[in-house]
Amino acid sequence: MAAALLARAWSAATGSCFLLRCGATCSVEKWFSKHISSDNRPKQPLTAYIRFYKDQQPIYRKQNPDVSVLEITKKIAQEWRELPASDKQPYEAAAKADRQVYKEQIAKYKAGLTPAQEAAIKEEKRRKLQKRRATRKKRQLTVLGKPKRPRTAFNIFMSEHFQEAKGISIQAKMKNLFDEWQKVSSSQKQTYLQLAEDDKIRYENEMKSWEEHMAEIGREDLIRYKNRRTVPKRKGTAKQASKSRATTVKKSLGSKIVSPATKGKKVKAKQSEE
């Protein structure tokens, strides 16, 4: 896990994230082909660094067969950063020329799309974005230590008997275990039902403590909606909210708010006129 996080951090800095995800056998063109909406859509051009990486990676692999892809990528990235501008120029010029061609091709491609195709591509992008956000949120919750959800009675039964279950594949084992679960007597199931109930209590207790901690660090957005009013917030939060509401009311009333001193001056002025 730590190695994977290190790989992502390093690749983000060097602009070569996809190379680490692909591994040693994945080509640059293959990665790009996975990230386009249609086979007819023009492929994005390679950057100057990626062109350099493609030239150097086979050389490094041949000279260092026992070194991991991550280490090779680090070495190539370091070499690219230290490369003189004159040596980078051919790669940058080729990348610039390809970008110009790509702009012309993508403009032509978009002009030929029907409204239905445009809608389909837009929906595909929306789904991918939604999936990335969900993955990012799940990873964030894991880092923040969110408790694991409670297991059901069948989940507990399956975890206890999975190793000796019949079947070669995971799907086959799960199917056979489900069939066995249906045959388990009510008295035997009661044991697993009680374990599931205990696990549910464990989950609720852990979630209560976790949500209190989230409130303390200012992450009220991660607290379940039903508990947002019961979980104590950070110190000063209520005071700040009250001050914010007062400011909002004052702005909404605007000139309608008249101080006692101003009101007294208006009364005196009216009396002098009379």
MIDRENZA-377603 format. One record per residue: x negated, y negated, z negated of N, C-alpha, C in turn; residue in one letter. Coordinates in steps of 0.05 Angstrom, whole numbers, plus 5000, padded with zeros to 4 digits. Atoms other than C-alpha are relative to their C-alpha. Layout:
! MIDRENZA-377603
XYZXYZXYZA;...
//
This chain:
! MIDRENZA-377603
498350245000500050005000498349755000M;501850235002494449524981498549965026A;501450024975490749695045501849895022A;498150104980496949555086500449704997A;499750295005497948875053497549855008L;502550134992490648705064499849985030L;500150004971491248895137501849785011A;498250214991497248435146498849724996R;501150275006493847855112497749935018A;502350054983487547935152500849955029W;499150024972491048025218501449745005S;498650264997495347405206498049785003A;502050214998489046995197498650015027A;501549984975485847255261501850015025T;498249994977492147285304500150275013G;500049734988491548035314501650204984S;498349845018497148305270500850265014C;498949774986499848775323497950225004F;502149814995493149105334499750194976L;500249835024493049355262502450184998L;497649845002500249595266499950235020R;499949804978499049975331498150234993C;501949795005492850355308498050025022G;502249984981486950605348501050075028A;499249904973490950915405502049825014T;497950174989495850355417498749785017C;501150204983494349895476501549744996S;498850265003495849155477502549985017V;497750024982500549225537502350164988E;497849835012504449775500501449844978K;498850155021505549315441501849785011W;498450214989508048745484502550125013F;497749884987512749215522502250074980S;498049935020516149395456501449754990K;498850245011517748665441501249825021H;498550154980521548465503502850105002I;497249925000529048475513500750165024S;499249864976529048755583497450085015S;502349924985524349135629499349805022D;500550204979525148575680498949744989N;501050255011523048035632497049995002R;502950024998515947775645498750044973P;501449955025510948005594498449764991K;501550225010507747495549497050045006Q;502949974994500447345567498450054975P;501849955022494747565523498549744992L;501550235009491247045480497050045006T;502949984995483846895487498750214981A;501149815020482347285423500650295007Y;499249734994486247895445498450115024I;501649914977482447915511497250074990R;502649955011475947885472500150274984F;499749765015478448435426500150255018Y;499849784981480148885485497350075011K;502749954990473048805511498250134979D;501949915020469648935445500850254985Q;499049775016474049465412498850275009Q;501249754991471650055456497150024993P;502850005006464449855444499550064970I;500249965029465349825368500850294993Y;499149735006469150485368497850215008R;502149814991463550835407497649994981K;502450045018458050545362500650084971Q;499249945028461950665297502450195000N;497749814998466351295306501350064973P;499049935026467251385231501349764986D;499050255012469450665217503049975006V;497150034996476950515208500649775019S;499150214982480950085255500049734986V;500050255016481649565200497349874999L;502750105002474249505191498949895027E;500850094973473049455266501349745007I;498550254994478348915272498749774984T;501350215016474948525215497449915013K;502650074988468248565250500349845026K;499550144975471048345317501049724995I;499050275007474847775285497849824990A;502350165010468547545249498249925023Q;501650064977464647585314501349785017E;498550204984470047175350499749724987W;500250265013469746625297497249885003R;502750094998462246585303499149975029E;500850024972462246605379499849715009L;500350284990459645965413502349935019P;497850104983464745545450499650075029A;500649944972461245675515500750295007S;499349724995462246435507503050054998D;497149985002469546335488501449905024K;498750144977470945905549501250185021Q;498849834979471946475600502650134990P;497549885011477146815554502249794998Y;498050215003480646155540501149915028E;499150084973480845975614501950215012A;498349794990483746645633502850004986A;497550015015489046585578501749775009A;498650244991490845885601501350045027K;498949954973491746105673502450194999A;497849815003496146685652502549874987D;497750145013500446235608501549835020R;498750164979501845785668501750185018Q;498549814983503946385710502450104984V;497849905017508246635652502249804999Y;498050215001511845975646501749995025K;498550004975513745995719501750245003E;498549754998515946715716502350014980Q;497849995020520046635652502249815008I;498050194991523546025681501750125022A;498549864978525446425743501750224989K;498549785012527647015700502549904987Y;497850115015532146585656502149895019K;498150124981535246235716501750225014A;498649784987537346915744501850164982G;498349855019540947155681502949925002L;497250065001548447215680500849924972T;499150075028552446935620500150244982P;499949755016553547655597497350094991A;502749925007546147805599498849814979Q;501050195019544447165562501250054972E;498749945026549547345508498850254987A;501249755010546648045502497249964989A;502750065009539547785495500149844974I;499750165025541747275443500950174977K;499149825021545347815403497750194991E;502249835006539248265407497949854982E;501850165016534847705380501149964972K;498750045026539847575324499750254983R;500249755015539748315304497150044990R;502849965007532148335304499249814977K;500650195021531747705262501350084973L;498649915024536847975213498650244987Q;501549775010532948625207497449924987K;502550105011526448255195500549874973R;499350145025529747835141500650204978R;499349795020532648455107497550154990A;502549875008525848795108498349834982T;501550195016522448175081501149984972R;498750035026527548115025499650264983K;500549755014526848855007497250024989K;502850005009519348785003499649814977R;500250205021520048164961501250114973Q;498849895024524748514912498350224987L;501849805010519849084906497749884985T;502250145013514248604889500949884973V;498950125025518648264837500950214980L;499449795019519948934805502950064995G;497149945004527449014816500450294994K;499549725008529949654782501250165023P;498949834980531650244826502950064994K;497149955004539050374837500550274987R;499449755013542350924797500550235019P;499549774983542551624826502750124995R;497449865003548952004838499450284990T;500349735010550252694810498850185022A;501149834979548753004878497049935005F;502850084997542252604884498250144980N;501549865021539852894818499850305005I;500049724994541953594838498150065024F;501749964976538353524905497049974993M;502850045008531853264873499050244985S;500849775016531753864826499650255017E;500049754985532854394880498949965029H;500850054972529754074942497750195009F;502449844993523154464940500850295009Q;499349724994526455154940502450025020E;497750004982532154954988499250135026A;500449874974532855345053499949795022K;500250184978531055015118497249905004G;502750104993524854765154499949704999I;500050294999526654045167501449894975S;498750145023528953535115503050005004I;497150004995535753495149501350274994Q;499049735005536654245145500250064970A;500049955029534754265072502349844987K;497950175012539553695055502850125006M;497449884992545254045093500550254982K;499749765016544054695056500649934970N;499550085027543754334989502849894996L;497350115002550253975003502050235000F;498249775000553554645019499950144972D;500249885027550854924953501449834979E;498750185019553354314916503050035000W;497249964998560354444941500950254984Q;499349745013560055144910499449994970K;500650025029557554904841502649974984V;497550015016562755004787500249734986S;499550265013565954414751498449974975S;501550025025562554584686497049945005S;502850054994555654584719499749725011Q;500250274989557153944756500249794978K;499750195022558953614691497349914989Q;502750065010551653644670498849785017T;501150204982549553254732501549744999Y;498450245002555352774725499249844975L;500850135025553052614654497249875004Q;502650124995545852504678500349765018L;499550234983548452044732501149764984A;498850215017552451654681497849874982E;502350115016546151584637498249835017D;501750164982542251344697501349735007D;498650254995547550824711499749814977K;500450175024546950564640497149895000I;502850094998539350544649499749775020R;500150204979540250144713501149744991Y;498750255009544949634682498349864979E;501750125020540349524622497549885012N;502450104987534249444666500649765018E;499150234983538048984714500549754983M;499550235017540248544656497449864992K;502650125007533048444633498749885024S;501350114976530648344704501349745009W;498650254992535947824720499549774981E;500850205019534347454656497249895007E;502750094992527147434679500149835026H;499750154976529247194748501049724995M;499050275008533046624715497849834988A;502250155013526946434675498049895020E;502050094980522546384737501349845023I;498650164980527846004776501050145025G;499049854977530246564822502950094994R;497249945005537646514805501450125025E;498849904976539146684878499950305002D;500249715000537147404864501850144980L;498249895021542047484807502750075013I;497449924989548447864824502149794993R;498050215002554347404834501650024974Y;498349975023558347704777498649934974K;501550065025552747564727498849725000N;501350264999550746864748500949814978R;499150175021554946544694499250104972R;500749895026552847014639497150014994T;502950005004545347034650499049734992V;501150265008541846474612498149895020P;501850124980538345984658497649884986K;502450135010531745624650500849764983R;499650245015531145064599500049765018K;499850244984533244404628501750035024G;498449964977537344714683502849884996T;497350115005544044534651500049704999A;500350295002541643824636499749885028K;500550104973539243734707502650025017Q;497549974985545844004735502049794992A;498150205009549843524691499249735011S;501050254989545442944714500749985029K;499549994971546343154786503049955005S;497150044997553943184778500849714995R;499450285006554042494747499149815023A;500950164977549942214805501950025023T;498249954978554642534855502649844996T;497550155006560742234821499649705004V;500650294998557541544818499849925029K;500350064972555841574892502750015014K;497449984987562841794911501949774993S;498350225008566141234871498949735013L;501250234987561240714899500649744985G;499550275011563439994888502350004980S;497749995018569540224848499150004971K;501050005027565040304786499249714992I;500650275009564939634748499250014971V;501050005028560839534685501749804983S;498550185017564139184624499049715002P;501050274998559438584631501049865025A;499050124974561438474704502949944998T;497150045003568738554686500549754983K;499650245017568038014631499549755015G;500650244984564837524679502249935019K;497850054982570537614728502449884986K;497750115015575737474674499549714993V;500650285006572136834652500249825024K;499950164976571536594723502949955008A;497150034993579036704734501349804981K;498950195019580736324670499249715006Q;501050274994576435724690501449895025S;498550094976579935694758502849914993E;497350075008586635664724500049734985E;
//
